[in-house]
Amino acid sequence: MNAVGNTYKVRYEQGFEVYVLNNRQVEIAVVPELGSRIISLKDLRTAREWLWHPPGERKLFRNRPGDDFGGSPLVGMDECFPTIAPCAWQGRNLPDHGEVWALAWAVDNEAWQDGLLRTSAELTISPFDLERTIELQENEVHLNYRLKNRGATPELYLWSMHPLLRLQPGDQLELPASTRALLDGAAWIDALDSGNPKGDCEKVFACPVTEGLGGIINSKTADRLIFEWDPTQNDTLGLWLTRGGWNGLHHFALEPANGSSDALSTAAQSKSCGTLAGHESIAWHVCLRVGRDMPSRS
């Protein structure tokens, strides 16, 4: 049911329906037609917009399945599934950043009347259905996922949350000590707002994580965004930073995932991915928590 104090509405931006959930603490905006992309995540108490978009006015437009991800709107957060890097797998040509970001997701209108944004995508190359439900609880954004294998045989998959985040001076990476120990050698994780990755862009993995926790805290403003998830379901944390090395852009991504390779074909060889039996379903959950009043758990 809709939590007390939450409001929800649909507005239009550049011809697209934008579904907005908010309360006194947090606001989130989603475009189901564009891969159910989350285009805004605001802390309403501090006015900080956490999600990034390219310089200039935010631009929304459709992509066709198979397009290069670099030619997408590059706004906010999308879902990468069932691969991140393009690859060939079991006779399927899986596109860059997966199938679902370029699909129009369906909206469950009945759930929306209860203040829940439940959207779903039926993949066209792989035999999967992916569903995500967003709910606000005070300063928390809860994302509940459900994946179904439509086929009769087991299927392998990679999933990664893909939030592009806008860094500000004073931002620092907040991680449990056990996770940080897995990232030895990536010096920029200790100077997130000023460090330079190799080649001015780099992605590193912490795997297997034993604590599903990570985020950003600002040492100057105390603004904080925390990601929390179950590491027994998704045992990987990917960290991506570009300082102009990728398409001349500057942003950061903190990516809970279920495997430490970007290509499903590679992950399958090392068994670093998920497996779902025929006609079976699986669920997982991620919580995003914003605000200054959360104690560090690292």
FILOVEX-275694 format. One record per residue (C-alpha): residue in one letter; x, y, z. Coordinates in Angstrom, 1 decimal, padded with zeros to 4 digits, m for minus. Example, Ala and Ser with C-alpha at 12.3 -4.5 7.8 and 13.67 -1.06 7.14 Angstrom:
BEGIN
FIGU   type       px       py       pz
FIGU      A    012.3   m004.5    007.8
FIGU      S    013.7   m001.1    007.1
***
This chain:
BEGIN
FIGU   type       px       py       pz
FIGU      M    000.0    000.0    000.0
FIGU      N    001.0    003.6   m000.5
FIGU      A    003.0    004.9    002.5
FIGU      V    001.7    007.9    004.4
FIGU      G    003.1    011.1    002.9
FIGU      N    004.0    009.8   m000.5
FIGU      T    002.6    011.4   m003.6
FIGU      Y    002.8    010.2   m007.2
FIGU      K    002.0    011.8   m010.5
FIGU      V    002.7    011.5   m014.3
FIGU      R    004.2    014.5   m016.1
FIGU      Y    005.5    015.0   m019.6
FIGU      E    009.1    015.8   m020.7
FIGU      Q    010.1    016.1   m024.3
FIGU      G    007.1    014.0   m025.3
FIGU      F    007.6    011.2   m022.8
FIGU      E    005.6    010.2   m019.8
FIGU      V    007.7    010.7   m016.6
FIGU      Y    006.4    008.9   m013.5
FIGU      V    007.3    010.8   m010.3
FIGU      L    007.2    009.5   m006.8
FIGU      N    008.1    011.8   m003.9
FIGU      N    007.6    012.6   m000.2
FIGU      R    009.2    015.2    002.0
FIGU      Q    012.6    013.6    001.8
FIGU      V    013.2    012.1   m001.6
FIGU      E    011.9    012.3   m005.2
FIGU      I    012.5    009.8   m008.0
FIGU      A    011.5    010.2   m011.7
FIGU      V    011.3    007.3   m014.2
FIGU      V    010.6    007.1   m017.9
FIGU      P    009.2    003.6   m018.6
FIGU      E    009.3    004.1   m022.4
FIGU      L    013.1    004.5   m022.2
FIGU      G    014.1    001.2   m020.6
FIGU      S    012.4    002.3   m017.3
FIGU      R    015.3    004.7   m017.0
FIGU      I    015.5    006.6   m013.7
FIGU      I    016.3    010.1   m014.8
FIGU      S    016.3    011.9   m011.4
FIGU      L    017.0    011.0   m007.8
FIGU      K    016.8    014.1   m005.5
FIGU      D    017.3    014.5   m001.8
FIGU      L    014.6    017.1   m001.2
FIGU      R    016.0    018.1    002.2
FIGU      T    019.4    019.1    000.7
FIGU      A    018.3    019.8   m002.9
FIGU      R    021.1    017.5   m004.2
FIGU      E    020.4    015.8   m007.5
FIGU      W    022.4    012.6   m007.4
FIGU      L    022.0    011.4   m011.0
FIGU      W    024.1    012.6   m013.9
FIGU      H    023.3    013.6   m017.5
FIGU      P    025.6    015.0   m020.2
FIGU      P    026.4    018.7   m020.1
FIGU      G    023.6    021.0   m021.2
FIGU      E    019.9    020.4   m021.1
FIGU      R    018.8    016.8   m020.3
FIGU      K    017.8    015.1   m023.6
FIGU      L    015.4    012.2   m023.8
FIGU      F    015.0    010.1   m027.0
FIGU      R    014.4    006.5   m028.1
FIGU      N    016.9    004.0   m029.1
FIGU      R    016.5    001.0   m031.2
FIGU      P    017.4   m002.5   m029.9
FIGU      G    021.1   m003.1   m030.8
FIGU      D    022.1    000.5   m030.7
FIGU      D    025.5    001.4   m029.1
FIGU      F    025.0    002.5   m025.5
FIGU      G    027.2    005.6   m026.1
FIGU      G    024.5    006.9   m028.4
FIGU      S    021.8    006.7   m025.7
FIGU      P    020.5    009.6   m023.7
FIGU      L    023.1    008.7   m021.0
FIGU      V    020.7    010.0   m018.3
FIGU      G    020.6    008.7   m014.8
FIGU      M    020.2    005.0   m014.1
FIGU      D    019.3    002.1   m016.3
FIGU      E    019.4   m001.7   m016.0
FIGU      C    022.0   m003.8   m017.7
FIGU      F    020.7   m007.3   m018.5
FIGU      P    021.5   m010.1   m019.5
FIGU      T    025.0   m008.8   m020.3
FIGU      I    026.8   m005.5   m020.0
FIGU      A    029.4   m005.8   m022.8
FIGU      P    028.2   m006.9   m026.2
FIGU      C    028.9   m010.6   m026.9
FIGU      A    027.7   m013.7   m028.7
FIGU      W    026.1   m016.3   m026.4
FIGU      Q    024.3   m019.5   m027.4
FIGU      G    023.7   m018.2   m030.9
FIGU      R    022.4   m014.9   m029.7
FIGU      N    024.0   m011.6   m030.5
FIGU      L    023.6   m009.7   m027.2
FIGU      P    023.9   m005.9   m027.6
FIGU      D    025.9   m003.3   m025.7
FIGU      H    024.8   m002.9   m022.1
FIGU      G    022.2   m005.6   m022.7
FIGU      E    018.7   m005.8   m024.0
FIGU      V    016.4   m004.0   m021.6
FIGU      W    017.7   m000.4   m021.6
FIGU      A    016.5    000.1   m025.2
FIGU      L    013.1   m001.4   m024.7
FIGU      A    009.8    000.2   m023.7
FIGU      W    008.7   m001.2   m020.3
FIGU      A    005.0   m001.8   m019.5
FIGU      V    003.5    000.0   m016.5
FIGU      D    001.3   m001.8   m014.0
FIGU      N   m001.5    000.8   m013.7
FIGU      E   m003.2   m001.0   m010.8
FIGU      A    000.1   m000.9   m008.7
FIGU      W    000.5    002.8   m009.7
FIGU      Q   m002.8    003.6   m008.1
FIGU      D   m001.3    002.3   m004.8
FIGU      G    001.8    004.4   m005.2
FIGU      L    004.0    001.6   m006.5
FIGU      L    005.8    002.0   m009.9
FIGU      R    005.9   m001.6   m011.2
FIGU      T    007.3   m001.8   m014.7
FIGU      S    008.3   m004.9   m016.8
FIGU      A    010.1   m005.8   m020.0
FIGU      E    009.8   m008.9   m022.2
FIGU      L    013.2   m009.5   m023.8
FIGU      T    013.1   m010.2   m027.5
FIGU      I    016.5   m012.0   m027.9
FIGU      S    016.8   m013.9   m024.6
FIGU      P    013.8   m015.8   m023.1
FIGU      F    013.5   m013.6   m020.0
FIGU      D    010.9   m011.3   m018.4
FIGU      L    012.3   m008.7   m016.1
FIGU      E    010.1   m006.7   m013.6
FIGU      R    011.1   m003.9   m011.2
FIGU      T    008.9   m002.3   m008.6
FIGU      I    009.9    001.0   m007.0
FIGU      E    008.5    002.1   m003.6
FIGU      L    009.4    005.0   m001.3
FIGU      Q    009.7    004.5    002.5
FIGU      E    010.7    007.8    004.1
FIGU      N    014.3    008.5    002.9
FIGU      E    014.6    005.1    001.2
FIGU      V    014.0    004.1   m002.4
FIGU      H    013.2    000.3   m002.5
FIGU      L    013.8   m001.5   m005.8
FIGU      N    012.4   m005.0   m006.0
FIGU      Y    013.2   m007.1   m009.0
FIGU      R    011.7   m010.3   m010.3
FIGU      L    013.2   m012.3   m013.2
FIGU      K    011.4   m015.1   m015.0
FIGU      N    012.8   m017.6   m017.5
FIGU      R    010.2   m018.2   m020.1
FIGU      G    012.1   m021.1   m021.6
FIGU      A    012.2   m024.7   m020.6
FIGU      T    015.9   m025.0   m020.2
FIGU      P    018.3   m023.3   m017.7
FIGU      E    019.6   m019.9   m018.8
FIGU      L    022.6   m017.9   m017.6
FIGU      Y    022.5   m014.1   m017.1
FIGU      L    024.4   m011.1   m015.9
FIGU      W    022.6   m008.2   m014.1
FIGU      S    024.0   m004.9   m013.1
FIGU      M    022.5   m001.8   m011.8
FIGU      H    023.9    001.1   m013.9
FIGU      P    023.5    004.5   m012.1
FIGU      L    025.5    007.3   m013.5
FIGU      L    026.3    009.7   m010.6
FIGU      R    027.3    013.3   m010.6
FIGU      L    030.3    013.9   m008.3
FIGU      Q    030.8    017.0   m006.3
FIGU      P    033.9    018.4   m004.4
FIGU      G    034.2    016.5   m001.1
FIGU      D    032.6    013.3   m002.3
FIGU      Q    034.2    010.2   m000.9
FIGU      L    033.6    006.5   m001.5
FIGU      E    032.1    004.8    001.5
FIGU      L    032.7    001.0    001.6
FIGU      P    033.0   m001.7    004.2
FIGU      A    036.6   m002.6    005.0
FIGU      S    036.1   m006.1    003.6
FIGU      T    035.0   m004.6    000.2
FIGU      R    037.8   m002.0    000.1
FIGU      A    040.4   m004.8    000.6
FIGU      L    039.2   m006.4   m002.6
FIGU      L    040.0   m003.2   m004.6
FIGU      D    043.7   m002.9   m003.7
FIGU      G    045.5   m001.2   m006.6
FIGU      A    042.7    001.2   m007.7
FIGU      A    044.2    004.3   m006.1
FIGU      W    041.3    006.6   m007.2
FIGU      I    038.8    005.0   m004.9
FIGU      D    040.5    006.8   m002.0
FIGU      A    040.2    010.2   m003.8
FIGU      L    036.9    009.9   m005.6
FIGU      D    036.4    013.6   m006.3
FIGU      S    039.9    014.2   m007.6
FIGU      G    041.6    010.9   m008.4
FIGU      N    042.5    009.9   m012.0
FIGU      P    041.9    006.3   m013.1
FIGU      K    044.1    004.6   m015.6
FIGU      G    043.6    006.0   m019.1
FIGU      D    041.2    008.6   m017.5
FIGU      C    038.5    005.9   m017.3
FIGU      E    038.5    002.6   m015.5
FIGU      K    036.1   m000.1   m014.2
FIGU      V    037.1   m002.2   m011.3
FIGU      F    035.3   m005.1   m009.5
FIGU      A    035.1   m006.2   m005.9
FIGU      C    034.2   m009.8   m005.8
FIGU      P    033.0   m011.7   m003.8
FIGU      V    031.7   m009.1   m001.5
FIGU      T    030.4   m010.3    001.9
FIGU      E    028.6   m007.0    002.8
FIGU      G    026.2   m005.6    000.3
FIGU      L    026.9   m002.0    001.1
FIGU      G    028.5    001.0   m000.6
FIGU      G    027.9    004.6   m001.3
FIGU      I    029.1    008.2   m001.4
FIGU      I    029.4    010.6    001.5
FIGU      N    030.4    014.2    001.1
FIGU      S    033.0    015.4    003.6
FIGU      K    031.9    019.0    003.2
FIGU      T    028.1    018.9    003.2
FIGU      A    027.5    015.4    004.8
FIGU      D    025.2    014.5    001.9
FIGU      R    025.1    010.8    001.6
FIGU      L    023.7    008.2   m000.9
FIGU      I    023.9    004.5    000.2
FIGU      F    023.3    001.4   m001.8
FIGU      E    022.3   m001.7    000.2
FIGU      W    021.6   m005.2   m001.2
FIGU      D    021.9   m008.9   m000.3
FIGU      P    025.5   m010.2   m001.2
FIGU      T    024.3   m013.8   m001.3
FIGU      Q    022.2   m012.9   m004.3
FIGU      N    024.5   m010.3   m006.0
FIGU      D    028.1   m010.9   m004.8
FIGU      T    029.8   m008.2   m006.9
FIGU      L    030.3   m004.5   m006.8
FIGU      G    031.5   m002.7   m009.9
FIGU      L    033.0    000.8   m009.8
FIGU      W    033.3    002.9   m012.9
FIGU      L    035.0    006.4   m013.1
FIGU      T    035.6    008.4   m016.2
FIGU      R    037.4    011.7   m016.2
FIGU      G    037.1    012.4   m019.9
FIGU      G    038.5    009.1   m021.0
FIGU      W    035.1    007.8   m022.2
FIGU      N    033.5    010.0   m024.8
FIGU      G    035.0    013.0   m023.1
FIGU      L    032.5    012.7   m020.2
FIGU      H    032.9    012.9   m016.4
FIGU      H    030.8    010.7   m014.1
FIGU      F    030.9    007.9   m011.6
FIGU      A    028.9    004.6   m011.3
FIGU      L    028.5    002.3   m008.3
FIGU      E    027.1   m001.0   m009.7
FIGU      P    025.8   m003.9   m007.6
FIGU      A    025.9   m006.9   m009.8
FIGU      N    025.8   m010.7   m009.9
FIGU      G    029.1   m011.2   m011.7
FIGU      S    032.6   m009.8   m012.1
FIGU      S    032.8   m009.8   m015.9
FIGU      D    031.0   m007.5   m018.3
FIGU      A    030.4   m010.0   m021.0
FIGU      L    028.0   m012.9   m020.4
FIGU      S    030.1   m015.2   m022.6
FIGU      T    033.2   m014.6   m020.4
FIGU      A    031.3   m014.8   m017.1
FIGU      A    029.7   m018.1   m018.2
FIGU      Q    033.2   m019.7   m018.6
FIGU      S    034.2   m018.7   m015.1
FIGU      K    030.7   m019.4   m013.7
FIGU      S    030.6   m015.8   m012.4
FIGU      C    026.9   m015.2   m013.3
FIGU      G    023.4   m016.2   m012.5
FIGU      T    021.6   m019.4   m013.6
FIGU      L    017.9   m019.7   m013.7
FIGU      A    016.1   m023.0   m014.4
FIGU      G    013.4   m023.3   m017.0
FIGU      H    010.1   m021.7   m016.2
FIGU      E    011.5   m020.6   m012.8
FIGU      S    011.6   m017.1   m011.3
FIGU      I    014.0   m015.3   m008.9
FIGU      A    013.7   m012.1   m006.9
FIGU      W    016.2   m009.6   m005.4
FIGU      H    016.2   m006.2   m003.8
FIGU      V    018.2   m003.1   m003.6
FIGU      C    017.7   m000.1   m001.3
FIGU      L    018.9    003.4   m002.0
FIGU      R    019.1    005.6    001.0
FIGU      V    019.6    009.4    000.9
FIGU      G    020.2    011.9    003.7
FIGU      R    022.6    013.3    006.2
FIGU      D    021.4    011.4    009.2
FIGU      M    022.7    007.9    008.5
FIGU      P    025.7    006.7    010.4
FIGU      S    028.5    005.1    008.5
FIGU      R    028.6    001.3    008.6
FIGU      S    032.0    000.8    007.0
***
